[in-house]
Amino acid sequence: MKVRKNLEAVFLAATVMVTFAAYATADVPVRAMAAPAHAAAADSNMTVVVVSAKRLSAAEKAVQQ
């Protein structure tokens, strides 16, 4: 009868234990090591795109809406 009375507490305690067990036994992914600083300089043929345009005036914005 006591278990029925405290079933919520038993459920919460079991949930907490299972959650901690799952974190304790989970595989930790191996993080990629940062590339050395000279590797960034070696990739100097990277394409760079520059976008430029004039800002619209309030009248032009009103026409487009």
Phi and psi in degrees as a GROMACS rama.xvg file:
@    title "Ramachandran Plot"
@    xaxis  label "Phi"
@    yaxis  label "Psi"
@TYPE xy
-66.9378  -34.4843  LYS-2
-65.8154  -41.7493  VAL-3
-61.7381  -38.1589  ARG-4
-68.56  -35.7671  LYS-5
-110.122  30.5994  ASN-6
-64.3379  -35.1927  LEU-7
-63.516  -43.415  GLU-8
-65.4084  -39.0459  ALA-9
-65.1371  -42.5599  VAL-10
-63.3765  -45.2787  PHE-11
-63.7964  -41.4049  LEU-12
-64.3341  -41.2081  ALA-13
-66.243  -39.1666  ALA-14
-63.6481  -43.5701  THR-15
-63.1495  -42.8823  VAL-16
-65.1262  -41.3418  MET-17
-66.5763  -39.1978  VAL-18
-63.2159  -47.3783  THR-19
-65.4108  -35.7131  PHE-20
-66.0035  -37.5101  ALA-21
-65.8757  -41.1888  ALA-22
-68.8722  -36.1305  TYR-23
-70.287  -30.9279  ALA-24
-100.566  -0.234912  THR-25
-71.542  146.446  ALA-26
-74.2702  135.098  ASP-27
-91.6824  121.721  VAL-28
-68.7275  144.806  PRO-29
-78.8801  124.693  VAL-30
-83.0084  142.741  ARG-31
-70.4879  137.405  ALA-32
-75.3354  147.084  MET-33
-65.1184  142.362  ALA-34
-70.9011  145.892  ALA-35
-61.9161  157.831  PRO-36
-63.2548  -32.4372  ALA-37
-72.2439  -17.7615  HIS-38
-69.7532  -32.4779  ALA-39
-68.0675  -36.6718  ALA-40
-71.7536  -28.3088  ALA-41
-71.7308  -20.5625  ALA-42
-96.5537  52.3251  ASP-43
-81.2078  -7.58991  SER-44
-91.0649  21.3361  ASN-45
-71.1919  137.36  MET-46
-77.0138  132.336  THR-47
-117.816  127.917  VAL-48
-111.144  127.433  VAL-49
-113.965  123.859  VAL-50
-110.471  126.788  VAL-51
-137.576  145.273  SER-52
-158.471  159.259  ALA-53
-80.9824  153.853  LYS-54
-80.7014  144.441  ARG-55
-80.6252  143.948  LEU-56
-79.3136  170.916  SER-57
-61.6296  -37.1379  ALA-58
-66.3692  -40.8987  ALA-59
-67.7238  -36.8786  GLU-60
-64.3689  -40.7272  LYS-61
-65.37  -35.0602  ALA-62
-68.3933  -38.0654  VAL-63
-73.701  -23.0419  GLN-64
